[in-house]
Every structure is written in C-alpha cells, then in structure tokens.
C-alpha cells in the first residue's frame, strides 16, 4: 500500500512540477470536475427515468438524444470546432469586436441551418418513424424534436465559443447546465404532472434553457472585450465554411461510431433493449470524460505551439496529456470491469444483461485512452482533412458492421461494431502522426 501511495505521489508531483504543462493541467481540472458532475447528473437522471418511467422511456430518450446529435452535426456545420480557432485568432490579430462579429456570424449560420433542416424533418416525421424505425408512434417524438434542433445547435456553439475566449470556469459551468436543468425539470414534472412523456419534454426544455443561458453569457463576455472603435476584419461565409466543413464531416463520422448503434438497434429491437445498450454506453464512456476534459484545454495549446514552430514542446505537451489520461482512466476501467454488473443493477435487475456489452465497450475506450488527443492534434495542426478521411473509413466500417451484426447478435453486435471502429481510427491516427512527425503522442505502459 505504501509503495502505491508513493508511486501516486510521484505521478502527481511529475505533473504539477512541469511549468509547461501547468496551464493544461489547471484547466483540465476545472473541465474534469464539470465533466464528472455532468456525467453523474446524467446517470442520476437516467436512473430516475428508469425507476419511475421504465426501460421503454430510457430507450425513447436514447433514440431522441442520438437523433438530436446527428441533426445537430448538420445544423452546426462544424462551427463549434472552427470557432475555437477563429475567436482567439481574431482577438489576437485584430480586436475583440472582430472576434465577436465572427461569433455572431456563426450564430446566424447555425440558426439558419437548424431551421432549414428542422422544418422538413417535421413534415416528414411520420415517414421517418414508419419507414426507418418501423415505429409509427415515434413520429410524435421526431416531429417535436426537429423543432428544437436550433436550441441544441446554439447550445453546442456557445459552449465551445467560451473555450475560444479561454473562460475556463465558465466553460466548466456550461457543461453542467444541460444536466442540471434536465434534473430540476424532471423532478418538478414528476411531482406536478407524472405523465409518460415528461422525461422527453424535460430534455428538450433543458437544451432550450442552456442555449439561452449560453447566448447571454457570450454577449456579456464580448461586451467586456470590445469597443465600438475596434478594427473588424471581415470573415467571408465561404472562408468560415472552408474551415468548418472538414470538421463537420469528422463529427458526422464520429457520430456514426458512437451513436449509430443506438439508432440501428432502434430499427431492429424494442425500446427496452435499446435502453439496456444506452446505459452500457453511458457507463463505458465514463472512461472518456477525462480525455474530453483534457482535450478541452489541450486543443488551443496544440494550435498555438504548432503554428509557432515549437514542435518539441508540442509533443511534450501532447504525450504528457496522454499519460495523464491513462493514469486517471485506469481506476475507472478496473471499477467498471469488476463491478459493472452491480452498477448496472442500480437501473434495475434487467439491465445486468448488458454487462457483456459494457466489457466490450470498455476495450474500445481503453484504446481511446492510450492513444490520447489524436483527433484534436490532427485538427489543430492542419491535418483535419486527413483525419476526416480516417474517421470516414472507420464510420463506414461501423455502419456496415452494425447492419451485419445487430440483426443476429443484437446489443452485442452494436458493442463490437463501436469498439472495433473506435480502436481503428485511434490506432490509424497514431500511425499517421508517427510517420508524419517521427514521434508518437500515445502512451503505452512500460514503453514510456
């Protein structure tokens, strides 16, 4: 025990004593705490829904959330990623007002794209529910959700724009907003209404409230950094889309890998089976929240170091980030592998059938952890098009495996498809980085 404590102490000292890594570490702590809080609240909400409304409603919410994520990709058009590059660039080169104008243009673009996408989906919701999901009663959920795409798109844009302003604590708070609002509204509805579709309405309302709160926060933040006399450098819409589109394609392929299993399960299996898989996914991706927290701080730093030619420091930061991800992920992996069946039983004894699914998904998340911030590294170093192609191959593979395996193997087929695809693009990207730069950003215990 004393040996383990000493080793842990050395690891902590190693990270905190590194002045080059301190900015990433400090920001990651805030983001990690917020991510843990958000994930915990999401699991609590799903637990309440499962206990009060049943596995069927858990499945409905899972399909609605996946549907919204997919729609949001094409509504936001990759601007949630490009805005992290554009805001600091315009603020540094031109002015705070110029950065604000870029942000405002992306707002209008996302709002317009959301309405353009949402209105047709609303009118064709019955066809989508019947022909794609083979569940005519889903038409109501799809129709109402389509009208709320604009809220989810603006919510995601505002959350990432805050990162561009380096408002670390505000970014952390905004990550928690959707789950806090969801939980509060859900609890109120249980007391006041108690109707079957309350969780569905609570989810949509939470996205809407977060979108409004984020817009108010961004407006206030920019007012403090802008003057009417500031120089404004126009950003043509064509230039904005040229940067954003490859990132949108990457996000769409990431969606295929992460969420297509839920949607395709919704086609072939009843809602309760989808619910079992959705909870397993939520638990397995607990191993990814550390990666996401560190990525939220590492991405702008990668861009800064790469474009100033500080390659040694870039790889030092990237590799150390991966090592931190690994060290903090291992306990979560062991906990999920060892006590996963018990944890699943909290949602109901029937959810323990998803334990093998959880184990398969954990393997994919392990590869994700040892690989590090590969996606952000590619995007921030000007290789977003190559990364888009890698993700596209993995996404198509995932989709093909889902349609091949799910009809015969159900939730296990979905888990195998997701894990294999996730491992593929991470390892492929690591190989590309190694070949391109002669160095790796991965961390493999015993190797370094």
N, C-alpha and C positions, 0 to 999 in steps of 0.2 A: 504493500500500500504506500509506504513512504517513497519507494522508487517511482511509482506512478505520479505521486504528488510532485516530486522533484522534477520529473520529466515535464509535467504540465506547467510548472513554474518556469522552466527554461523556455518552453514554447511561448508562453505569454511574454516573457522578457525579450525574446527574439523579435516578436512583432512590435512591441511598444517602444523598443530602443532604436528602431530603424526610422530615422528622421525622414527619409524619402518615402516611406510607406505610411507615415503617421496620418496624413490627410485622408488617405483611403480608409484606414482603419477607423478613424474617428467618425467619418461619415457613414461607414458601413455599420457601425454600432447603432446609430440612430435608425438607419434603414432596417437593420435586422430586428431591432425591438419592435418597430412598427409592423414589419412583416410577420413576426411571431404573433403579435397581438391581432393582426388582421386574420391570420390563418386560424388562430384559436377561436376568434369570434365566428368565423365562417363554419368551423366544425361544430361550435355550440348551436348555431342557427340550424344546421342540418340535423343535429341531434334532436332539437326541439321539433323540427318538422317531421322527422321520422317517428318520434314518440307520439306526437299529437295528431298528425295527419296521415301517417303511414308511408310505407316504401313507395307506393304509387306516386305520391306527390313529390318525393325526393327525386324520382325518375323524371317527372314532368319538369321540375326546376333544372335538372341536369341538362335536359334537351334544350330548354329555353335559354339557359346560360351559354351552351355551346352554339346555338343558333345566333345569339347576340354577338358572341365573339367573332364568328365567321362574318356576319353582316358588318360588324364594326371595322374589320380589316379593310373592306372595300369602301366604307364610309369615311374612314380617317386617312386612307390613301398613303400610309407610311409617314405622314407628317408628325406623328407622335415621336418618331425616331429622328427625323431630319431636324426637328425643332431644337433638339439638344445640341446640334452643331451650329444652327443658324443664329440662335439668340446670343450665345457668347461671342460668336464671330462678329455680328453687327454691333454689339455693345462695345467690343474692344476696338474695332476698326473705325466705327462711325459715331454712334451715340445710343443712349438708352431709348430715345424716341424711335430711332431706326429699328432697333430690336422689337419695340412694341408694334410698329407697323407690320413687321414680318409676322409676329404672333397674331395680330388682328386679321391679316390676310389668310392665315391658316384656319382661323376660326370660321371665316365666311366660307372657305373652301369645304371644310368638314360639314358645316350646316347644310350647304347646298347639296353635297354628295349624299348626305344622310337622307334628305327628303327625296332626292331623285331615286334612291334605292328603296326607301321605305314604302312609298306610295304604291308602286307596282306590286310589291310583296303583299301589301294589304289586300289589294283587289284579287290577287291570285292565291290567297291563303288557303282556300278550300281545295284547290287543285294540288298545292304543295302537300297539304296534310293527307290527302287521299292517295295521290299517285306516288309520292316519295316515301312518306312514313306509313302508309296504309292504315292510318288512324284518323278518320274524318273528324273526330272530336278535338283533334289538335288544331283545327282551323281557327278556333277562337283564340288560343294562346299565341299562335303565329301572327294572326292579324293584329292583336293588341301590341305584341312585342315589336312589330315592324314600325309602329308609330312612335316608338320610344328609342329607335336606333340613334336619333340625334343626341339624346341625353348621354348614352353610353359613349358615343364618339367624342363629344365635348369633354366628358369626364376624363377619358384617357388622354386627350390632348393636353388639358390643363395640368394633369398630374405630371406629365413628362416635361412640360414647359417650365414648371417650377424647378426641375433639375437644371435646366439651362441657365436659370438665374442663380444657381448654387444656394438655394434656400433649403438647406439640408433638413432642418427641423420641420419646416412647413411641408416638405415632400413626405417626411415620415408621417405627419398627421393626416395628410390627404390619402395615404394608403389605407388608413384605418377607417376613414369616413364611410365608405360604402357598407362595410360590415356593421359599424355602429348604428347607422341609420336603419339597416335591414333588421337588426335585432330589436331595436326600440319599436319600430313599426309593427313587427311581427308580434311582439309581446302585447302591444296595445290591441291589435286585432284579435288576438286570442281571447282577451278579456271582453272586448266590446262586441265583436262580431262572431267569431268562431265558425266561419263558413269555410267550405272546402278549398276555395281558391285564394284564401288570404295570403299564403306564402308567395304566390305568384304576383299579386298586387304589391306586396311589401318589397319584393325585389325590384320591380320597376320604379317604385317611388324612391327607393334608396339611390338608384342610379340618377334619377332626376335631381334629387336634393344635392348629391355630390357634384353634379355638373354645375349647378347654380353657385354652390359654395366656392368651387374652384375658379369660376369666372370672376367672382367678386375678389377673391384673393389675388389673382393675377392682375386685375385692373389696379388694385391698390398698390401692389408691388412695383408696377411700371410707373405709376404716378410719382413715386418716391425717387425714381431713377431718371426721369425725363424732364426736359424743358421744351417749351414751345419753339425756342430758337435753335434747338439742336439740328444738326445736319441729318438728313434722312436719305439713305441710299436705297433707291427703289429695287425691289426684287421681283422680276417678272414671274408671272404664274408658270410660264414654261420652265424657268430655271428651278422653281420650287418643286415642280413635278419631276424634273430630271433627277433630282437628288432623292426624292421621296419614293418614286415608283419601284426601284430595285428593292428597297427596304420593305415596301408593301408586299412584294412578291415573296420575300423571305418570311414575313409574318404569316402570309397565307399558307405557305408550306409548313411552317411551324404549327399552325392550327391543325392541318391535316394529321400531323404526327401526334399532337396532344389531345385533339378533340374528336377526330373522325370516328374513333372507336365508339364514343357515346352516341353520335348521330346514327351510325350504321347499326349499332345494337338497337336503337330506337326503331329501325325499319324491321328487324327480324324478330326481336324479342319483346315480351310485355314490359310495362313500365317498372315493375318491381325488380326485374333482372338488371335493367339499366341503372336503377338506384343502387344495387349492390356494387356494380362496377364503378359508379361515380364516387362512392365513398372510398373504395380502394384507391382510386386515383388521387383523391384529396389527401389521403394518408401518405401515399408514396411520394407525392410532391412536397411533403414536409421537408424532404431532403434537398429540395431545390430552392427553398426560401433563402438559405444562406447565400447560394450562388446569385440569386436575384438581388439580394441586399448589397453584396459587394459589387455586382455589375453596375448598380445604380450610381455608385461613386467612381468606379474604375473607368467607365466609358469615356467621360470627358477628359480624364487624365491620359488615357491612351492616345486620344486625338492630339492633345497638346504636345506630348513627348514625341510622337511620330513626326508631326509637322514642324517641329523644331530640331529634328535630326538627332535627338538623344536616344539612340537605339539601345545602348547598354542599359540605361535607366528604364526604358520601356519594358525590356524583357525582365529586368529585375522586379519591377512592379507587377507585371503580368504573372510571372512564376510564383511570386510570393502571395499574390492573391489566390492562385490555385491551391497553394499549400494551406492557406488559411481556410479555404473552402473544405478541403479534405479533412483537416483536423477537427473542424466543427461539425462535419457531417457524419463522421463515423459513429458517434454515440447514438445519433438518431437512427441510423441504419440498423445497428445492433438492437436497439429498442423495438423497432418495427418488426424485425425478423424474429425476435424472441418472444415478443408479447403481442404480436399483431392479431392473433385470434381473440385474445382477451379484449383488446382495444376495439375491435370490430363489434364485439358483443354489446358494447355500450349503446349501439344504434338498434339493437335487437338481435336475438339469437339467430335469426335467419340470415343476418349479414355475415356471420362467420364463414359461410360458404365461399366468400370472396377472398379468404386467406391465401390460397394458391395464387390467385390473381395478384394480390399485394406483393408476394415474394418475387414474382416475375417482373413487376414494375420497378421494384427496388433495384434489381440488377441494372436496368436501364438508367436509373437515377445515379447509381454508383459510377457508371462510366461518364455520365454528365459531370459529376463532381471532380473526378480525377483529371478530366480534360480542361476544366477551368473556363475562363471567359472567352471561349473561342469565337462565338458569334460577334460579340462587341469588338473583339480585337480585329476581326476582318472588316467590319463596318467602319471602324474609326481609323483604319489605316488605308482606306481607299480600295479595298478588295470586296466591296459589297456585291458586285456583280458575280464574282467567283463564288462567294458564299451563297448567293441566290441560286446558282446552278447546283451546288452541292445539296442544298436544302430541297430543291425541286426533285432531284433524284430520290432522296430519302422520303419525301412526301408522297411521290407516286408509288414507291415501294410499299409504304404504309397503307395507302388506299387499296392497292391490289391485294395485299395480304389480308386486310380486313374483309374484303368481299370473298376471298378464298377460304379463310379460316372461320369467320364468325358463323356462317350457316351450319357448319359441322361441330365446331367447338365452343360456340357462344362466347362468354366473357373471357375464357382462357385464350381464345383466338385473338380477341381485341388486345389483350395484355401482351401477348407475344409480338404482335404487329407493332405496338407502340414501343416496346423495349428494344426490338431489333433496329427500328428506324432511328430512334434516339441515339443508340450506340454508333450506328453507321455514320451519321453526319458529324458527330463529335470526333470520332477517330479519323475520319477522312479530312476534316478541317485541321486537326493536329498535324497530319502528314503534310498537308499543303504548306502550313506555316513553317514546318521544319525544312521542307525543300526550298521554300522561297527565301527564308532568312538564315537558314543554317542553325537555328535554335528552336527549342520547343518551349511551350508555355505549360505543358502538362506536368503533373506531379505524381510520381509513382513511388510508393514507399520502398525504401531500400536502394533506390536509384539516386534520389536526391531530394 
